[in-house]
Amino acid sequence: MKIGDGFNLRLSVPGEGEVSDKAKLLSKIQLYVIADKKICGDRDVEDVVRQAMQGGVQMIQYRDKESDDADFLSMARKLTAVCKERGVPFIVNDRVDIAAEADADGVHVGQKDLSVDQARQILGSARIIGRSSSSLDQAIRAQDEGADYVGIGPIFDTPSKEIDKPIGLDVVPKANQMLGIPFFLIGGITEENLSRVIEAGGRRIAVISAVVSSDHVTSAAASLLRRLRTGA
């Protein structure tokens, strides 16, 4: 079954198939969009997410550093329902408690957030847990700790985070050799520099502004996914 055709990760009873189900699902995902409330600006987050999914986005993350807990949870619940309609996995950034309360498909945690093991204790084995990594060593460590996927970056300069310097594309071939879980390259990836990512061996990306800030969200997402699939 293709991503977006009704695949639903919400498994009510833990079992032997969970790990393989998650691995199979994540292995097919190439375009992962982070709907950051701040970067969405005046746009309605739910509407942006719907447009992105119309363009073929295969996994959605909601990031909100501004709202209080009640508003964060309210939006997370809305997005859980929206993503469930299309069978697209929905991930909550940082907040494991919100992910659990909203019945999200998983959580993405940073280096300063709860550990993978702590998140797993709260969410259980059926949910997806991703980890941010700013180096290959951190990515390998996250894999060893049981993360289902890692985000590696920032690859390029990015307006969404203050950084000293991007880690660049040299990490990609090494990650392809040393990681057994999916990794998503993140940070400043755009339509203009995607060819460099693909040439380096990157086949999965996580983006924010390239889709969320586009004047044409659906077509921006569709173009990125087409190029990732064709390697063009």
C-alpha positions in Angstrom: 0.0 0.0 0.0 1.4 3.4 -1.0 2.0 6.2 1.5 -1.0 8.4 1.6 -3.4 5.6 0.5 -4.8 5.0 4.0 -1.8 3.4 5.8 -2.3 4.0 9.5 0.4 3.3 12.0 -1.9 3.4 15.0 -1.5 -0.1 16.3 -3.6 -0.7 19.4 -1.8 -3.8 20.7 2.0 -4.0 20.8 3.3 -7.0 18.9 6.1 -8.4 16.8 5.0 -6.7 13.7 5.4 -3.1 15.0 9.1 -2.7 14.3 8.8 -4.1 10.8 5.7 -2.0 10.1 7.4 1.2 11.1 10.6 0.3 9.2 8.6 -0.5 6.1 6.6 2.8 6.3 9.6 5.0 7.0 11.7 3.4 4.2 9.1 4.7 1.7 9.1 8.3 2.9 11.2 10.8 1.0 9.5 14.1 1.7 8.9 15.1 5.3 7.5 18.6 6.0 7.7 20.4 9.3 4.8 22.8 9.8 6.3 25.4 12.1 3.7 27.7 13.5 6.0 30.7 13.5 7.1 30.2 9.9 3.5 29.6 8.8 2.9 33.2 10.1 -0.6 34.4 9.3 -1.4 31.2 7.3 -3.7 28.7 8.9 -1.5 25.7 9.9 -4.2 23.2 9.2 -4.8 24.6 5.7 -1.0 24.6 5.0 -0.8 20.9 6.0 -3.7 20.0 3.8 -2.1 21.7 0.8 1.2 20.1 1.5 -0.4 16.6 1.6 -2.2 17.4 -1.7 1.3 17.8 -3.1 2.3 14.4 -1.9 4.1 15.1 1.4 4.5 11.7 3.1 5.0 12.7 6.7 4.1 15.8 8.7 5.6 17.3 11.9 4.1 20.1 13.9 6.5 22.4 15.7 5.2 25.1 18.0 7.6 27.1 20.2 5.1 29.9 20.9 1.7 28.5 22.1 0.6 27.5 25.5 0.0 23.8 26.2 -3.7 24.0 25.6 -3.4 25.6 22.2 -0.5 23.3 21.2 -2.6 20.3 22.1 -5.7 21.6 20.3 -3.8 22.1 17.1 -2.0 18.7 17.5 -5.4 17.0 17.8 -6.7 18.7 14.7 -3.6 17.8 12.7 -3.8 14.2 13.9 -7.3 14.0 12.5 -6.3 15.7 9.2 -3.3 13.4 8.7 -5.3 10.4 9.6 -7.8 11.2 6.8 -5.0 10.8 4.2 -3.0 8.1 6.0 0.0 10.4 6.5 2.0 9.9 9.7 1.8 12.8 12.0 4.7 13.7 14.3 4.9 16.2 17.2 8.1 18.1 17.8 9.7 17.8 21.2 6.6 17.4 23.3 6.2 13.7 24.1 3.2 14.5 26.4 1.4 16.3 23.6 2.1 13.5 21.2 0.6 11.0 23.6 -2.5 13.2 24.4 -3.1 14.0 20.7 -2.8 10.3 19.6 -0.1 11.4 17.2 1.9 8.7 15.3 5.1 9.8 17.1 7.4 12.4 18.3 10.6 14.0 17.2 13.1 14.9 20.0 16.2 17.0 20.0 19.5 16.4 21.7 18.3 18.4 24.8 14.9 16.8 25.0 13.9 13.4 26.5 16.0 10.5 25.5 14.8 8.0 23.0 14.3 5.5 25.7 12.3 7.9 27.9 10.1 8.8 25.0 9.6 5.1 24.2 8.5 4.5 27.8 5.8 7.1 27.4 4.6 6.4 23.9 5.2 2.6 23.7 6.7 0.6 20.9 4.1 1.2 18.2 4.9 4.9 17.8 7.6 6.5 15.7 10.4 8.2 17.5 12.8 10.5 15.6 15.9 12.2 16.9 17.8 15.3 15.7 21.5 14.9 15.0 24.0 17.5 14.1 26.7 15.0 13.3 27.1 11.4 12.2 28.2 10.4 15.6 25.0 11.7 17.1 23.0 9.9 14.4 24.7 6.6 15.1 24.1 7.1 18.8 20.4 7.7 18.2 20.2 4.6 16.1 21.8 2.6 18.9 19.4 4.0 21.4 16.4 2.8 19.3 15.3 5.8 17.2 13.2 4.9 14.2 14.7 7.6 12.1 17.1 10.6 12.5 17.2 14.1 11.1 20.7 15.1 10.1 21.6 18.8 9.8 21.6 21.6 9.3 23.0 20.8 5.8 22.9 24.4 4.6 22.4 27.8 6.3 18.8 28.0 7.4 16.6 30.9 8.7 14.6 28.6 11.0 17.5 28.1 13.5 20.5 30.0 14.7 23.6 28.0 13.9 27.4 28.5 13.9 27.9 26.7 10.6 26.1 24.1 8.5 27.5 20.6 8.5 27.4 20.3 4.7 26.9 17.4 2.4 30.0 15.4 3.2 28.1 13.6 5.9 25.7 12.0 3.3 27.8 9.2 1.8 29.1 8.3 5.3 25.5 8.2 6.7 24.4 6.0 3.7 27.2 3.5 4.7 26.8 3.6 8.5 23.2 4.0 9.2 20.6 1.2 9.1 17.6 3.4 9.8 16.2 6.1 7.5 17.8 9.6 7.8 16.3 12.8 6.6 18.6 15.7 5.6 17.4 19.0 7.0 18.4 22.6 7.1 18.2 25.1 4.3 17.2 22.6 1.6 15.4 24.3 -1.3 14.3 23.7 -4.9 17.5 25.4 -6.0 20.0 23.3 -4.0 18.2 20.0 -4.1 20.2 18.8 -7.0 23.4 19.0 -4.8 21.6 16.9 -2.1 20.6 14.3 -4.7 24.1 14.2 -6.2 25.6 13.6 -2.7 23.3 10.6 -2.3 20.5 12.1 -0.3 17.1 10.6 -1.0 15.1 11.8 2.0 14.7 15.4 3.1 12.8 17.3 5.8 11.9 20.9 4.9 10.1 23.8 6.4 10.4 27.0 4.4 10.7 25.3 1.0 7.1 24.2 1.3 5.5 26.1 4.2 6.7 29.6 3.0 5.9 28.9 -0.7 3.2 30.9 -2.5 2.1 27.6 -3.9 2.4 25.0 -1.2 1.0 22.1 -3.1 3.1 22.6 -6.3 6.2 23.2 -4.2 5.8 19.9 -2.4 4.9 18.1 -5.6 8.1 19.3 -7.3 10.4 18.4 -4.5 8.9 14.9 -4.3 9.1 14.3 -8.0 12.7 15.2 -8.1 13.5 13.0 -5.1 11.8 10.1 -6.8 13.4 10.6 -10.1 16.8 11.6 -8.8 16.8 14.6 -11.1 
